């Protein structure tokens, strides 16, 4: 799970406040106002199909994204590729875990 | 400041447009906060989505991104990762939207003076779902009439008190907004001399020029990220469009389903 912070308008506080955002993969899972704790989250029923569809999109677009990266900086791409491959299983286990533990 | 980025191809009518993306937010908020346009949205940062769809148009020959000074390093990293060449010119914005627009136009002034830019398209980076066709429409309308803004009729509005009468026609104005480059730059130079601060680009144009501002149909999906729910909605709208808002102009049409690859014999 990735955590980001940003200022968004909170309708409960009626002003712009800091919010904490949780992502599963590249999919937004929940947003919580840091002041009043009002939380919006995708229900488990909606999150899983959305995640599967998004994962499919990620897999399909992966070759093109890798090609872009390789074309932009071939040396850095070659240097980082082994580590990126090794990190993938752990990354997906963490994503799946964050989805099923809700 | 990096040098202005240009591409060789022009639009079908020879119109050359500069894209200005406003990502500085409201600089008047004193406290430090993460800029919402830097948030991830379906695999990209919010602000790079609209740059991607707009720059599919051959009309777009220059791109200027207006950012907060404290976001500059992060923005440069994201641009290197997510935006293809030609390079985007990054400028630091002012305290208001008007000042940020002035900074962008000042950066474009040499190109406008040299006659290299006919139209300037100004877009709010917090509207990541503006599709390629909308950019094409405002550029074409601005080139023909002088200025163009996308609007949505708000027919559902009503008076909150009995003695209030709602105007007969109310519209919500969106971005991208496009204007002829020379009058736009002149208007902002005069506004600076008068210390006038407009609420949006059209207000400055209306005050200092006689250019007609043409209203074109906006898009219900062209939402502005303001509330937390907007991020969920933007994500779903992008997924529904298979992450492709190119209106068929993209050289890399998204093939979102594994079965599409099976049909073409490709493997992920």
Interface residues (C-beta under 8 A of the other chain):
Chain A: X2 X4 X5 X6 X7 X8 X9 X10 X11 X16 X18 X19 X21 X23 X26 X27 X28 X31 X33 X40 X42 X50 X53 X54 X56 X57 X58 X59 X60 X61 X62 X63 X64 X68 X72
Chain B: X29 X33 X34 X35 X36 X38 X39 X40 X41 X42 X43 X80 X84 X225 X226 X227 X228 X229 X230 X231 X232 X235 X236 X239 X242 X243 X252 X254 X255 X256 X257 X258 X260 X261 X266 X268
